[in-house]
Amino acid sequence: MSSMSCAASSGEEVYDSSFSTWLWDTTRIEQDPAQLVKDIQEKRVNRVYLQINSEIPILAYQRFIKAASSSGITIYALDGDRTWATSGQSDYEAFWKWIGRYQEEVAVDERFKGVHLDVEPYLLSNWKENQTQIVRAYEDMIKDAADRSKALQMTIGADIPFWFDEIDSITESDSLAYSVIKMVDEVTIMAYRNKAKGENGFIELTKNERRWGSLLSTSIEIGLETMPSKEGKFISFASKGESTMMQEIQEMISIVGDTSTRFSIHHFDSWVNMKK
């Protein structure tokens, strides 16, 4: 897997851990699941957040998860919408109903390992005016999701932006980031920057979350972007390429001295198609 080798200068330890990734195009599990698993392995991914599409036949999920499981890849049920904590609660309930039914009906090696939520309430049009109420509803939803996952004996993870440590929690005397990290098993920090060092690099931007994760025994992943972005040239590795992304990952590992740090790449299709 030469494309995944992290360039390191003399004396540096090469990053040698597996990756997570988001897979949003669920139709791909129907087309050629065996090839998809090979593609995932080629990128040294051992955890996939697979968006739930209820229009995809259950059998397709079973075949894909079984093939992935036999290759050492765990699959999480991914979904979420900005409205799930507020006006979209019926969709939230439908998601959990689907998950519960699926987990009950299939064999052990065809089950999802966990649930991964991608709920971004700050994208709501009334976020600024009603932030306190929305944060309260969001925290209630995260707590509810954690309880449901536990009942289903599934791991619960969530995506949060790096700046949630600047938002006050309603349920904790700390930040919203701390609150989410305390409630779930795993958190992926959407630290969408294409450099490791500096004030605006992903090392600095995730330092609080990494510290809280260690304190609360919650797994923390660093999420990096490979999709083109209109928000600024500093957001994504799309134009810089995979080799540069690996070098920046190595930079963080060398600086923080923690080779166990996980990275999650957003998202699989854009990662596969990006320049080397």
QUICORTA-V8354 format. One line per field, one symbol per residue. ss: DSSP state (A for helix, B for strand, O for the rest). phi: phi as a letter, one per 20 degrees, with the letter a starting at -180 (. if undefined). burial: I if it has 24 or more other C-alpha atoms within 12 Angstrom, else O. A space follows every 50 residues. Layout:
ss: ???
phi: ???
burial: ???
This chain:
ss: OAAAOOOOOOOOOOOOOOBBBBBOOOOAAAAOAAAAAAAAAAOOBBBBBB BOOOOOOAAAAAAAAAAAAAOOOBBBBBBOOOOOOOOOAAAAAAAAAAAA AAAAAOOAAAOOOBBBBOOOAAAOOOOOOOAAAAAAAAAAAAAAAAAAAA AOOOBBBBBBBAAAAAOBOOOOOOBAAAAAAAAOOBBBBBOOOOOOOOOO OAAAAOAAAAAAAAAAOOBBBBBBBOOOOOOOOOOOOOOOOAAAAAAAAA AAAAAAOOOOOBBBBBOAAAAAAOOO
phi: .ffdfefcfgneefgcceddbedeeffffefbgfffffffffelecbced fecfefgggffgffffffgfdmdeddedaqbgegecfdffffffgffffg ffffedfgfdeffadcecdcffeffdgffcgfffffffffffffffffff feldfdcbecffeffddffeecebefggffgfedebcdefefcdbeengd effffdfffffffffdldfdddecdcegceeqfeedegeenfffgfffff gfgffemcfegeccddcgffffefff
burial: OOOIIIIOOOOOIIIIIIIIIIIIOIOIIIOOIOOIIOIIIOIIIIIIII IIIOOOOIOIIIIIIIIIIOIOIIIIIIIIIIIIIIOOOOOIOOIIOIII OIIOOOOOIIIIIIIIIIIIIIOOOOOOOOIOOIIIIIIIIIIIIIOIIO OIOIIIIIIIIIIIIOIIIOIOOOIIIIIIIIIIIIIIIIIIIIIIIOOO IIIIIIIIIIOIIOOOOIIIIIIIIIIIOOOOOIIIIIIIIIIIIIIIII IIIIOOOOOIIIIIIIIIIIIIOIOO
